[in-house]
Structure formats: structure tokens, C-alpha cells
């Protein structure tokens, strides 16, 4: 599931406070008991809609808690009619609605570790995402409610008894604003996070067969060796039976300064191997023809610095003038004999030393085939 889907679910989770807002607004026009019942009914309808699609939608835990609280209050009105002062009713609902998020937040670790039976529609992955979203919304509403309660405390401390206007603002107007603010804060957080993620590059996590099993933020995953395997495309450039090599850039994370192949880069999450190869080729040698590009082999390479699945390609150039580029400073065509004399001396990159024997055989065979 994409991060956009998860963030959208967080916004829906914060919307779980809407039944409370409905009850608060309706108490202006109808009785308190009726407004609680209508709010509970609203939450129940949204909950049923959410649970009908829970095999594909993240559970709306805040909505379920809010609905349960209102249904409990509705049942209580059958035995004890609500008779709180009109100006105190919104504040009463706020206090009641904050209790479930407080319980969720205090038990957040237990909630995230909760085990879901495998035969239920709601998978553990979706439940955990719903729990994380609920914890985010709970944290926001708890902070805003705490600020509201502190404001009331200091107002009473400074000027008791409270005037009618102050009392009206603190106990009648402020509660729905607390819930509306919680929704807006969640939405702002989602908007900001989406803006950041739009410019964030991910790399795939793969197994040794090349199957994608997940993704990781490139800037974090490539700083140091990861426990996960990330796919890398390497392109060897051959011309007239020689191999073009140049020192790795000084800003390279892996083996900076060592002599290596001309092109190497990580695949980006979501792009195919073909798309990644063409992207790398176009960035480095835009004038080269992709038809001269051939796949050699794939191998898993791991040492103290990197953990990668390498896809090795060879680009054959009849015209080596494309390689006379100021950007390729220090680069030159090497014969295989020259390379052999420098192997095992920490001069070449580790991957190149690993690839050399097979790469030499592939290029030598092709050159012999051309001659014949």
C-alpha cells in the first residue's frame, strides 16, 4: 500500500470525530437526548460502511470508539434523561469523546502488538496501519483538549465566577472547535507529508531472485550497508575489444576513487529493469544506441560496505568518440591484459573484480564472432 493511501486513512480516522460535532451542533436546535441519538446513528452508519469494506480499507478505530461512546450515552438517556446545562453540553461531549483516544494512546504499544486471527477479513497489516493512524489522531486531539482544559483552569483561577460570555465561549463554542481543529491539523500534516514524499526517491528491496519485497527511502538505505538487498544496474562500455574504466566519483558512498565501470546506479522503486537501464544510459551517454546494449548476467554481491543484487549489461561502441567527454575525467579504454595486471591490488572496484572473468569471456567471444 502506498504512503498516499495510509495518509488518506489518517485523514478518515480524524473524521471519526464528526459524529460528536454533529451532536454538538444539533443540540442548538433539538433536545440533548435526541442530538446524542442522531450523532450515534451517524457514527453507526459510517462504521457499518467502513466495516463492509474492511478487507481493503484500513479500520477506522477512532470512528468506532466515538460511535461506541455516543451509543452508550444514548442508552443511558433511556434510564436517566440528560439534564446538563445547555452551555455545558458541548463540553460534556468533549470530555466523553476524549476518553477513548486517551485509552488508545496509553495502550498504543499493546494495540500495535495486538494479534489478529488469520480468518478475519481485516489483515494484521491493515489493522496496524489503522492503529497507527488512530494513535496519530488521538495524540492531536489530546493535545488540543489539554490546551482547552488548561485555558478553562486558568480562566477559573483568574476570574471566578466566570462571566456569561467567557463561560459561553469556553464551554459551548470551544468544544466543537477543538474537534474541527484536530481534523484540520491532521489534514495539514497529511498535506505536508505528501509534499515531502513527492520529492522522495525510493529504492526497491528484493530477494536474491530479483523479486521485489518492499521499498526503502534511497537517501537512508544507501548511506550504509543494509540488511536488505537493493538492485543495482551496472553497464560496462566496450569498444574495439577494450573496456572503458574510470575512477568512481569522490562523492560515491561505495568505494570512492576506485577504478570501475562507466555506469552504475540503483533501480528506482516502481520502474522496470528496462526502464532503469534506459534511464541510466540516457543520463550518461544520451547519444548511444540502446540496441547495442546487452544483458550479461545477474548476481548477488555482499561485503562490509554494500548488499546488492547486480544486473550487469554491456554496451558495445564502434565509435569511441562518445567517450571523449570532459565529464569522464580520468577515464580511458583498458585492455584486458592491463586489467589483469592490476587485479587484487585494491585498485579496481570489488564488483569489477568479481565480474572480470565472465565479462572478459563475453567480450572476447563477441569480438571473435565479429571477426568471423
C-alpha positions as YAML, in Angstrom:
chain: A
units: angstrom
residues:
- id: 1
  name: UNK
  ca: [0.00, 0.00, 0.00]
- id: 2
  name: UNK
  ca: [1.31, 3.40, -0.94]
- id: 3
  name: UNK
  ca: [2.04, 6.12, 1.58]
- id: 4
  name: UNK
  ca: [-0.75, 8.22, -0.03]
- id: 5
  name: UNK
  ca: [-3.26, 5.53, 0.92]
- id: 6
  name: UNK
  ca: [-2.00, 5.40, 4.51]
- id: 7
  name: UNK
  ca: [-2.10, 9.17, 4.89]
- id: 8
  name: UNK
  ca: [-5.58, 9.31, 3.42]
- id: 9
  name: UNK
  ca: [-6.68, 6.79, 6.03]
- id: 10
  name: UNK
  ca: [-5.31, 9.05, 8.76]
- id: 11
  name: UNK
  ca: [-7.48, 11.84, 7.49]
- id: 12
  name: UNK
  ca: [-10.51, 9.50, 7.55]
- id: 13
  name: UNK
  ca: [-9.54, 8.48, 11.09]
- id: 14
  name: UNK
  ca: [-9.65, 12.10, 12.25]
- id: 15
  name: UNK
  ca: [-13.07, 12.36, 10.62]
- id: 16
  name: UNK
  ca: [-14.19, 9.84, 13.21]
- id: 17
  name: UNK
  ca: [-14.91, 12.85, 15.45]
- id: 18
  name: UNK
  ca: [-17.65, 14.08, 13.11]
- id: 19
  name: UNK
  ca: [-20.48, 12.25, 14.98]
- id: 20
  name: UNK
  ca: [-19.54, 14.26, 18.11]
- id: 21
  name: UNK
  ca: [-19.55, 17.51, 16.13]
- id: 22
  name: UNK
  ca: [-22.99, 16.58, 14.73]
- id: 23
  name: UNK
  ca: [-24.34, 16.04, 18.25]
- id: 24
  name: UNK
  ca: [-22.91, 19.36, 19.47]
- id: 25
  name: UNK
  ca: [-24.36, 21.32, 16.56]
- id: 26
  name: UNK
  ca: [-27.79, 19.68, 16.79]
- id: 27
  name: UNK
  ca: [-28.20, 20.49, 20.49]
- id: 28
  name: UNK
  ca: [-28.73, 24.10, 19.35]
- id: 29
  name: UNK
  ca: [-32.00, 23.08, 17.67]
- id: 30
  name: UNK
  ca: [-33.26, 19.90, 19.39]
- id: 31
  name: UNK
  ca: [-33.07, 18.21, 22.78]
- id: 32
  name: UNK
  ca: [-29.80, 16.87, 24.12]
- id: 33
  name: UNK
  ca: [-31.08, 13.27, 24.17]
- id: 34
  name: UNK
  ca: [-32.15, 13.45, 20.53]
- id: 35
  name: UNK
  ca: [-28.90, 15.06, 19.40]
- id: 36
  name: UNK
  ca: [-26.90, 12.28, 21.09]
- id: 37
  name: UNK
  ca: [-29.05, 9.62, 19.38]
- id: 38
  name: UNK
  ca: [-28.64, 11.25, 15.95]
- id: 39
  name: UNK
  ca: [-24.89, 11.57, 16.47]
- id: 40
  name: UNK
  ca: [-24.70, 7.89, 17.44]
- id: 41
  name: UNK
  ca: [-26.76, 6.95, 14.38]
- id: 42
  name: UNK
  ca: [-24.45, 8.97, 12.14]
- id: 43
  name: UNK
  ca: [-21.41, 7.23, 13.56]
- id: 44
  name: UNK
  ca: [-23.10, 3.83, 13.26]
- id: 45
  name: UNK
  ca: [-23.85, 4.33, 9.55]
- id: 46
  name: UNK
  ca: [-20.27, 5.38, 8.83]
- id: 47
  name: UNK
  ca: [-18.95, 2.45, 10.89]
- id: 48
  name: UNK
  ca: [-21.10, -0.08, 9.00]
- id: 49
  name: UNK
  ca: [-19.93, 1.38, 5.69]
- id: 50
  name: UNK
  ca: [-16.31, 1.15, 6.82]
- id: 51
  name: UNK
  ca: [-16.57, -2.41, 8.13]
- id: 52
  name: UNK
  ca: [-18.26, -3.64, 4.95]
- id: 53
  name: UNK
  ca: [-15.06, -2.81, 3.07]
- id: 54
  name: UNK
  ca: [-12.55, -3.63, 5.78]
- id: 55
  name: UNK
  ca: [-10.79, -6.26, 3.64]
- id: 56
  name: UNK
  ca: [-9.44, -3.36, 1.54]
- id: 57
  name: UNK
  ca: [-9.89, -0.34, 3.84]
- id: 58
  name: UNK
  ca: [-7.97, 0.49, 6.99]
- id: 59
  name: UNK
  ca: [-10.09, 0.12, 10.17]
- id: 60
  name: UNK
  ca: [-11.41, 3.48, 11.42]
- id: 61
  name: UNK
  ca: [-10.67, 2.91, 15.11]
- id: 62
  name: UNK
  ca: [-11.39, 6.48, 16.22]
- id: 63
  name: UNK
  ca: [-14.79, 6.35, 14.47]
- id: 64
  name: UNK
  ca: [-15.66, 3.06, 16.19]
- id: 65
  name: UNK
  ca: [-14.67, 4.44, 19.60]
- id: 66
  name: UNK
  ca: [-16.60, 7.68, 19.11]
- id: 67
  name: UNK
  ca: [-19.68, 5.78, 17.90]
- id: 68
  name: UNK
  ca: [-19.48, 3.38, 20.83]
- id: 69
  name: UNK
  ca: [-19.25, 6.28, 23.28]
- id: 70
  name: UNK
  ca: [-22.32, 8.01, 21.78]
- id: 71
  name: UNK
  ca: [-24.31, 4.76, 21.72]
- id: 72
  name: UNK
  ca: [-23.50, 4.23, 25.39]
- id: 73
  name: UNK
  ca: [-24.67, 7.76, 26.18]
- id: 74
  name: UNK
  ca: [-27.84, 7.16, 24.12]
- id: 75
  name: UNK
  ca: [-28.60, 4.01, 26.08]
- id: 76
  name: UNK
  ca: [-28.08, 5.88, 29.35]
- id: 77
  name: UNK
  ca: [-30.61, 8.54, 28.33]
- id: 78
  name: UNK
  ca: [-33.30, 5.80, 28.30]
- id: 79
  name: UNK
  ca: [-32.89, 5.48, 32.05]
- id: 80
  name: UNK
  ca: [-31.51, 8.87, 33.08]
- id: 81
  name: UNK
  ca: [-32.51, 11.73, 30.76]
- id: 82
  name: UNK
  ca: [-29.69, 14.17, 30.05]
- id: 83
  name: UNK
  ca: [-30.23, 17.31, 32.08]
- id: 84
  name: UNK
  ca: [-26.84, 19.05, 31.95]
- id: 85
  name: UNK
  ca: [-26.98, 22.84, 31.49]
- id: 86
  name: UNK
  ca: [-27.29, 23.78, 27.82]
- id: 87
  name: UNK
  ca: [-23.99, 25.66, 27.77]
- id: 88
  name: UNK
  ca: [-22.20, 22.66, 29.39]
- id: 89
  name: UNK
  ca: [-23.48, 20.01, 26.96]
- id: 90
  name: UNK
  ca: [-20.74, 20.50, 24.28]
- id: 91
  name: UNK
  ca: [-18.06, 20.39, 26.97]
- id: 92
  name: UNK
  ca: [-19.58, 17.19, 28.40]
- id: 93
  name: UNK
  ca: [-19.42, 15.59, 24.97]
- id: 94
  name: UNK
  ca: [-15.83, 16.74, 24.53]
- id: 95
  name: UNK
  ca: [-14.77, 15.16, 27.82]
- id: 96
  name: UNK
  ca: [-16.61, 11.94, 26.93]
- id: 97
  name: UNK
  ca: [-15.15, 11.81, 23.42]
- id: 98
  name: UNK
  ca: [-11.58, 12.36, 24.64]
- id: 99
  name: UNK
  ca: [-11.65, 9.37, 26.98]
- id: 100
  name: UNK
  ca: [-11.43, 6.66, 24.22]
- id: 101
  name: UNK
  ca: [-8.46, 8.36, 22.44]
- id: 102
  name: UNK
  ca: [-6.74, 8.70, 25.83]
- id: 103
  name: UNK
  ca: [-7.16, 4.97, 26.46]
- id: 104
  name: UNK
  ca: [-5.89, 4.22, 22.94]
- id: 105
  name: UNK
  ca: [-2.85, 6.40, 23.38]
- id: 106
  name: UNK
  ca: [-1.95, 4.99, 26.79]
- id: 107
  name: UNK
  ca: [-2.18, 1.46, 25.37]
- id: 108
  name: UNK
  ca: [-0.57, 2.23, 22.00]
- id: 109
  name: UNK
  ca: [2.19, -0.38, 22.32]
- id: 110
  name: UNK
  ca: [-0.27, -3.10, 23.24]
- id: 111
  name: UNK
  ca: [-2.54, -2.03, 20.39]
- id: 112
  name: UNK
  ca: [0.25, -2.23, 17.80]
- id: 113
  name: UNK
  ca: [1.29, -5.67, 19.10]
- id: 114
  name: UNK
  ca: [-2.27, -6.98, 19.04]
- id: 115
  name: UNK
  ca: [-2.62, -10.31, 17.21]
- id: 116
  name: UNK
  ca: [-5.44, -10.65, 14.69]
- id: 117
  name: UNK
  ca: [-6.88, -14.12, 13.88]
- id: 118
  name: UNK
  ca: [-5.96, -15.05, 10.32]
- id: 119
  name: UNK
  ca: [-9.55, -15.95, 9.37]
- id: 120
  name: UNK
  ca: [-10.78, -12.38, 9.82]
- id: 121
  name: UNK
  ca: [-11.16, -10.08, 6.80]
- id: 122
  name: UNK
  ca: [-9.07, -7.35, 8.37]
- id: 123
  name: UNK
  ca: [-5.47, -8.44, 7.97]
- id: 124
  name: UNK
  ca: [-2.85, -7.61, 10.59]
- id: 125
  name: UNK
  ca: [-1.14, -5.20, 8.19]
- id: 126
  name: UNK
  ca: [-4.32, -3.16, 7.73]
- id: 127
  name: UNK
  ca: [-5.07, -3.28, 11.45]
- id: 128
  name: UNK
  ca: [-1.61, -1.99, 12.36]
- id: 129
  name: UNK
  ca: [-1.94, 0.83, 9.82]
- id: 130
  name: UNK
  ca: [-5.34, 1.69, 11.30]
- id: 131
  name: UNK
  ca: [-3.87, 1.60, 14.80]
- id: 132
  name: UNK
  ca: [-1.00, 3.89, 13.80]
- id: 133
  name: UNK
  ca: [-3.47, 6.31, 12.21]
- id: 134
  name: UNK
  ca: [-5.68, 6.23, 15.31]
- id: 135
  name: UNK
  ca: [-2.68, 6.94, 17.57]
- id: 136
  name: UNK
  ca: [-1.76, 9.97, 15.44]
- id: 137
  name: UNK
  ca: [-5.31, 11.33, 15.65]
- id: 138
  name: UNK
  ca: [-5.50, 10.54, 19.38]
- id: 139
  name: UNK
  ca: [-2.28, 12.46, 20.04]
- id: 140
  name: UNK
  ca: [-3.61, 15.53, 18.23]
- id: 141
  name: UNK
  ca: [-7.00, 15.58, 19.98]
- id: 142
  name: UNK
  ca: [-5.37, 15.02, 23.37]
- id: 143
  name: UNK
  ca: [-3.01, 17.97, 22.88]
- id: 144
  name: UNK
  ca: [-5.81, 20.28, 21.77]
- id: 145
  name: UNK
  ca: [-8.14, 19.15, 24.56]
- id: 146
  name: UNK
  ca: [-5.38, 19.62, 27.12]
- id: 147
  name: UNK
  ca: [-4.87, 23.19, 25.92]
- id: 148
  name: UNK
  ca: [-8.61, 23.75, 26.19]
- id: 149
  name: UNK
  ca: [-8.77, 22.32, 29.72]
- id: 150
  name: UNK
  ca: [-5.78, 24.41, 30.82]
- id: 151
  name: UNK
  ca: [-7.45, 27.51, 29.42]
- id: 152
  name: UNK
  ca: [-10.57, 26.75, 31.46]
- id: 153
  name: UNK
  ca: [-8.47, 26.08, 34.57]
- id: 154
  name: UNK
  ca: [-6.58, 29.38, 34.36]
- id: 155
  name: UNK
  ca: [-9.73, 31.31, 33.46]
- id: 156
  name: UNK
  ca: [-11.43, 30.00, 36.62]
- id: 157
  name: UNK
  ca: [-8.28, 30.61, 38.63]
- id: 158
  name: UNK
  ca: [-8.01, 34.21, 37.49]
- id: 159
  name: UNK
  ca: [-11.62, 35.33, 37.39]
- id: 160
  name: UNK
  ca: [-14.06, 33.17, 39.31]
- id: 161
  name: UNK
  ca: [-17.02, 33.23, 38.89]
- id: 162
  name: UNK
  ca: [-16.84, 33.30, 35.10]
- id: 163
  name: UNK
  ca: [-18.86, 35.81, 33.16]
- id: 164
  name: UNK
  ca: [-21.61, 34.60, 30.86]
- id: 165
  name: UNK
  ca: [-19.65, 35.46, 27.70]
- id: 166
  name: UNK
  ca: [-16.47, 33.70, 28.89]
- id: 167
  name: UNK
  ca: [-18.47, 30.70, 30.03]
- id: 168
  name: UNK
  ca: [-20.30, 30.54, 26.70]
- id: 169
  name: UNK
  ca: [-17.03, 30.66, 24.73]
- id: 170
  name: UNK
  ca: [-15.18, 28.12, 26.86]
- id: 171
  name: UNK
  ca: [-17.89, 25.52, 27.33]
- id: 172
  name: UNK
  ca: [-20.12, 25.95, 24.28]
- id: 173
  name: UNK
  ca: [-18.10, 27.37, 21.38]
- id: 174
  name: UNK
  ca: [-14.64, 25.90, 22.12]
- id: 175
  name: UNK
  ca: [-15.52, 22.12, 22.18]
- id: 176
  name: UNK
  ca: [-16.60, 21.83, 18.52]
- id: 177
  name: UNK
  ca: [-13.62, 24.00, 17.54]
- id: 178
  name: UNK
  ca: [-11.32, 21.52, 19.29]
- id: 179
  name: UNK
  ca: [-12.60, 18.67, 17.11]
- id: 180
  name: UNK
  ca: [-12.58, 20.77, 13.93]
- id: 181
  name: UNK
  ca: [-9.02, 21.84, 14.70]
- id: 182
  name: UNK
  ca: [-7.99, 18.21, 15.17]
- id: 183
  name: UNK
  ca: [-9.33, 17.36, 11.71]
- id: 184
  name: UNK
  ca: [-7.58, 20.38, 10.16]
- id: 185
  name: UNK
  ca: [-4.26, 19.61, 11.89]
- id: 186
  name: UNK
  ca: [-4.38, 16.03, 10.64]
- id: 187
  name: UNK
  ca: [-5.16, 17.20, 7.13]
- id: 188
  name: UNK
  ca: [-2.33, 19.74, 7.22]
- id: 189
  name: UNK
  ca: [0.07, 17.05, 8.41]
- id: 190
  name: UNK
  ca: [-1.03, 14.76, 5.57]
- id: 191
  name: UNK
  ca: [-0.66, 17.57, 3.01]
- id: 192
  name: UNK
  ca: [2.82, 18.43, 4.26]
- id: 193
  name: UNK
  ca: [3.95, 14.81, 4.36]
- id: 194
  name: UNK
  ca: [2.62, 14.18, 0.84]
- id: 195
  name: UNK
  ca: [4.51, 17.25, -0.38]
- id: 196
  name: UNK
  ca: [7.72, 15.86, 1.09]
- id: 197
  name: UNK
  ca: [7.12, 12.34, -0.20]
- id: 198
  name: UNK
  ca: [6.53, 13.59, -3.75]
- id: 199
  name: UNK
  ca: [10.21, 14.52, -3.85]
- id: 200
  name: UNK
  ca: [11.43, 11.43, -2.02]
- id: 201
  name: UNK
  ca: [13.11, 8.68, -4.03]
- id: 202
  name: UNK
  ca: [12.60, 5.05, -3.02]
- id: 203
  name: UNK
  ca: [14.68, 2.03, -3.94]
- id: 204
  name: UNK
  ca: [13.27, -1.50, -4.10]
- id: 205
  name: UNK
  ca: [14.03, -4.21, -1.58]
- id: 206
  name: UNK
  ca: [14.49, -7.51, -3.42]
- id: 207
  name: UNK
  ca: [15.45, -11.10, -2.76]
- id: 208
  name: UNK
  ca: [18.29, -12.93, -4.48]
- id: 209
  name: UNK
  ca: [15.96, -13.84, -7.35]
- id: 210
  name: UNK
  ca: [15.08, -10.21, -8.04]
- id: 211
  name: UNK
  ca: [11.52, -10.33, -6.68]
- id: 212
  name: UNK
  ca: [10.51, -7.02, -5.11]
- id: 213
  name: UNK
  ca: [9.53, -7.49, -1.46]
- id: 214
  name: UNK
  ca: [9.37, -3.87, -0.28]
- id: 215
  name: UNK
  ca: [10.90, -0.43, -0.61]
- id: 216
  name: UNK
  ca: [13.16, 1.93, 1.31]
- id: 217
  name: UNK
  ca: [13.96, 5.63, 1.17]
- id: 218
  name: UNK
  ca: [17.04, 5.89, -1.04]
- id: 219
  name: UNK
  ca: [18.80, 8.59, 0.99]
- id: 220
  name: UNK
  ca: [18.64, 6.41, 4.10]
- id: 221
  name: UNK
  ca: [19.07, 2.95, 2.59]
- id: 222
  name: UNK
  ca: [22.20, 3.75, 0.60]
- id: 223
  name: UNK
  ca: [24.19, 5.63, 3.25]
- id: 224
  name: UNK
  ca: [25.47, 2.42, 4.74]
- id: 225
  name: UNK
  ca: [25.14, -1.31, 4.30]
- id: 226
  name: UNK
  ca: [21.58, -2.51, 4.76]
- id: 227
  name: UNK
  ca: [20.26, -5.85, 5.88]
- id: 228
  name: UNK
  ca: [18.07, -5.66, 2.78]
- id: 229
  name: UNK
  ca: [19.20, -6.30, -0.79]
- id: 230
  name: UNK
  ca: [18.84, -3.42, -3.26]
- id: 231
  name: UNK
  ca: [19.06, -3.85, -7.06]
- id: 232
  name: UNK
  ca: [21.90, -2.13, -8.94]
- id: 233
  name: UNK
  ca: [22.38, -1.77, -12.69]
- id: 234
  name: UNK
  ca: [25.97, -1.77, -13.96]
- id: 235
  name: UNK
  ca: [26.81, -1.09, -17.59]
- id: 236
  name: UNK
  ca: [30.21, -1.98, -18.99]
- id: 237
  name: UNK
  ca: [31.23, 0.00, -22.09]
- id: 238
  name: UNK
  ca: [33.34, -1.98, -24.57]
- id: 239
  name: UNK
  ca: [34.98, -0.69, -27.73]
- id: 240
  name: UNK
  ca: [37.42, -2.48, -30.05]
- id: 241
  name: UNK
  ca: [37.84, -5.30, -27.55]
- id: 242
  name: UNK
  ca: [38.72, -2.96, -24.68]
- id: 243
  name: UNK
  ca: [36.84, -1.85, -21.58]
- id: 244
  name: UNK
  ca: [36.26, 1.79, -20.68]
- id: 245
  name: UNK
  ca: [37.01, 2.39, -16.99]
- id: 246
  name: UNK
  ca: [37.27, 5.50, -14.84]
- id: 247
  name: UNK
  ca: [37.66, 6.36, -11.13]
- id: 248
  name: UNK
  ca: [34.47, 6.32, -9.10]
- id: 249
  name: UNK
  ca: [33.30, 9.77, -8.04]
- id: 250
  name: UNK
  ca: [34.58, 11.21, -4.78]
- id: 251
  name: UNK
  ca: [31.02, 11.56, -3.52]
- id: 252
  name: UNK
  ca: [30.30, 7.88, -4.08]
- id: 253
  name: UNK
  ca: [29.05, 6.10, -0.98]
- id: 254
  name: UNK
  ca: [30.68, 2.85, -2.05]
- id: 255
  name: UNK
  ca: [34.42, 2.53, -2.86]
- id: 256
  name: UNK
  ca: [35.01, 6.13, -3.85]
- id: 257
  name: UNK
  ca: [38.04, 6.73, -6.05]
- id: 258
  name: UNK
  ca: [38.49, 3.13, -7.17]
- id: 259
  name: UNK
  ca: [38.57, 2.43, -10.91]
- id: 260
  name: UNK
  ca: [35.32, 0.91, -12.13]
- id: 261
  name: UNK
  ca: [32.80, 0.69, -14.95]
- id: 262
  name: UNK
  ca: [31.44, 3.86, -16.53]
- id: 263
  name: UNK
  ca: [27.80, 3.42, -15.47]
- id: 264
  name: UNK
  ca: [26.27, 2.24, -12.23]
- id: 265
  name: UNK
  ca: [23.08, 3.24, -10.44]
- id: 266
  name: UNK
  ca: [20.32, 1.83, -8.27]
- id: 267
  name: UNK
  ca: [16.94, 0.98, -9.69]
- id: 268
  name: UNK
  ca: [14.15, 3.29, -8.55]
- id: 269
  name: UNK
  ca: [11.12, 1.77, -6.91]
- id: 270
  name: UNK
  ca: [8.35, 1.31, -9.45]
- id: 271
  name: UNK
  ca: [10.47, 1.26, -12.59]
- id: 272
  name: UNK
  ca: [11.20, -1.90, -14.54]
- id: 273
  name: UNK
  ca: [14.69, -3.15, -15.24]
- id: 274
  name: UNK
  ca: [14.39, -1.99, -18.85]
- id: 275
  name: UNK
  ca: [13.27, 1.48, -17.79]
- id: 276
  name: UNK
  ca: [16.10, 1.73, -15.27]
- id: 277
  name: UNK
  ca: [18.74, 0.69, -17.82]
- id: 278
  name: UNK
  ca: [17.48, 3.21, -20.39]
- id: 279
  name: UNK
  ca: [17.39, 5.95, -17.75]
- id: 280
  name: UNK
  ca: [20.99, 5.30, -16.72]
- id: 281
  name: UNK
  ca: [22.17, 5.08, -20.33]
- id: 282
  name: UNK
  ca: [20.39, 8.30, -21.30]
- id: 283
  name: UNK
  ca: [21.83, 10.18, -18.32]
- id: 284
  name: UNK
  ca: [25.41, 9.13, -19.07]
- id: 285
  name: UNK
  ca: [25.59, 8.55, -22.84]
- id: 286
  name: UNK
  ca: [22.45, 10.03, -24.43]
- id: 287
  name: UNK
  ca: [23.89, 9.61, -27.94]
- id: 288
  name: UNK
  ca: [24.45, 5.86, -27.51]
- id: 289
  name: UNK
  ca: [22.02, 3.48, -29.18]
- id: 290
  name: UNK
  ca: [20.11, 1.22, -26.75]
- id: 291
  name: UNK
  ca: [20.17, -1.55, -29.39]
- id: 292
  name: UNK
  ca: [23.89, -2.01, -28.70]
- id: 293
  name: UNK
  ca: [23.10, -2.75, -25.07]
- id: 294
  name: UNK
  ca: [23.08, -6.42, -23.99]
- id: 295
  name: UNK
  ca: [22.27, -8.11, -20.70]
- id: 296
  name: UNK
  ca: [25.05, -10.35, -19.38]
- id: 297
  name: UNK
  ca: [24.09, -11.86, -16.03]
- id: 298
  name: UNK
  ca: [22.72, -11.17, -12.54]
- id: 299
  name: UNK
  ca: [24.46, -11.89, -9.24]
- id: 300
  name: UNK
  ca: [24.16, -11.13, -5.53]
- id: 301
  name: UNK
  ca: [27.10, -9.21, -4.10]
- id: 302
  name: UNK
  ca: [27.62, -8.51, -0.40]
- id: 303
  name: UNK
  ca: [30.59, -7.28, 1.59]
- id: 304
  name: UNK
  ca: [31.18, -5.00, 4.57]
- id: 305
  name: UNK
  ca: [30.01, -1.93, 2.65]
- id: 306
  name: UNK
  ca: [27.11, -2.98, 0.47]
- id: 307
  name: UNK
  ca: [24.39, -5.56, -0.09]
- id: 308
  name: UNK
  ca: [23.19, -5.52, -3.68]
- id: 309
  name: UNK
  ca: [21.71, -7.55, -6.50]
- id: 310
  name: UNK
  ca: [23.68, -6.57, -9.59]
- id: 311
  name: UNK
  ca: [22.34, -6.62, -13.15]
- id: 312
  name: UNK
  ca: [25.34, -6.41, -15.49]
- id: 313
  name: UNK
  ca: [24.93, -5.11, -19.04]
- id: 314
  name: UNK
  ca: [27.45, -4.40, -21.80]
- id: 315
  name: UNK
  ca: [27.24, -1.51, -24.25]
- id: 316
  name: UNK
  ca: [29.26, -2.03, -27.43]
- id: 317
  name: UNK
  ca: [30.56, 1.09, -29.20]
- id: 318
  name: UNK
  ca: [32.20, 1.01, -32.63]
- id: 319
  name: UNK
  ca: [32.86, 4.76, -32.35]
- id: 320
  name: UNK
  ca: [34.75, 5.56, -29.17]
- id: 321
  name: UNK
  ca: [34.48, 9.32, -29.74]
- id: 322
  name: UNK
  ca: [31.41, 9.26, -27.48]
- id: 323
  name: UNK
  ca: [33.77, 8.54, -24.61]
- id: 324
  name: UNK
  ca: [35.78, 11.74, -25.12]
- id: 325
  name: UNK
  ca: [33.73, 13.66, -22.65]
- id: 326
  name: UNK
  ca: [35.08, 16.11, -20.01]
- id: 327
  name: UNK
  ca: [32.67, 14.53, -17.54]
- id: 328
  name: UNK
  ca: [34.61, 11.26, -17.83]
- id: 329
  name: UNK
  ca: [37.76, 12.69, -16.28]
- id: 330
  name: UNK
  ca: [40.39, 10.04, -15.67]
- id: 331
  name: UNK
  ca: [38.60, 7.54, -17.86]
- id: 332
  name: UNK
  ca: [40.25, 5.50, -20.63]
- id: 333
  name: UNK
  ca: [39.97, 2.27, -22.58]
- id: 334
  name: UNK
  ca: [41.79, -0.62, -20.89]
- id: 335
  name: UNK
  ca: [42.93, -3.85, -22.48]
- id: 336
  name: UNK
  ca: [42.08, -6.96, -20.53]
- id: 337
  name: UNK
  ca: [45.77, -7.68, -20.08]
- id: 338
  name: UNK
  ca: [46.22, -4.29, -18.40]
- id: 339
  name: UNK
  ca: [43.30, -5.00, -16.11]
- id: 340
  name: UNK
  ca: [44.66, -8.44, -15.20]
- id: 341
  name: UNK
  ca: [47.96, -6.91, -14.06]
- id: 342
  name: UNK
  ca: [46.13, -4.69, -11.55]
- id: 343
  name: UNK
  ca: [43.66, -7.20, -10.14]
- id: 344
  name: UNK
  ca: [43.83, -7.97, -6.43]
- id: 345
  name: UNK
  ca: [45.64, -4.73, -5.55]
- id: 346
  name: UNK
  ca: [42.66, -2.71, -4.22]
- id: 347
  name: UNK
  ca: [42.85, -0.67, -7.41]
- id: 348
  name: UNK
  ca: [39.58, -1.73, -9.03]
- id: 349
  name: UNK
  ca: [36.12, -1.80, -7.54]
- id: 350
  name: UNK
  ca: [35.09, -5.02, -5.81]
- id: 351
  name: UNK
  ca: [32.22, -5.65, -8.22]
- id: 352
  name: UNK
  ca: [34.51, -5.25, -11.24]
- id: 353
  name: UNK
  ca: [36.97, -7.77, -9.84]
- id: 354
  name: UNK
  ca: [34.08, -10.15, -9.24]
- id: 355
  name: UNK
  ca: [32.74, -9.66, -12.78]
- id: 356
  name: UNK
  ca: [36.03, -9.55, -14.66]
- id: 357
  name: UNK
  ca: [36.47, -13.18, -15.67]
- id: 358
  name: UNK
  ca: [32.97, -13.58, -17.10]
- id: 359
  name: UNK
  ca: [32.98, -10.09, -18.62]
- id: 360
  name: UNK
  ca: [36.28, -10.81, -20.38]
- id: 361
  name: UNK
  ca: [34.90, -14.05, -21.77]
- id: 362
  name: UNK
  ca: [31.71, -12.38, -23.04]
- id: 363
  name: UNK
  ca: [33.51, -9.52, -24.79]
- id: 364
  name: UNK
  ca: [36.26, -11.79, -26.17]
- id: 365
  name: UNK
  ca: [33.65, -14.16, -27.62]
- id: 366
  name: UNK
  ca: [31.81, -11.28, -29.27]
- id: 367
  name: UNK
  ca: [34.98, -9.87, -30.80]
- id: 368
  name: UNK
  ca: [35.86, -13.29, -32.20]
- id: 369
  name: UNK
  ca: [32.35, -13.59, -33.58]
- id: 370
  name: UNK
  ca: [32.71, -10.21, -35.32]
- id: 371
  name: UNK
  ca: [35.98, -11.26, -36.95]
- id: 372
  name: UNK
  ca: [34.46, -14.42, -38.31]
...
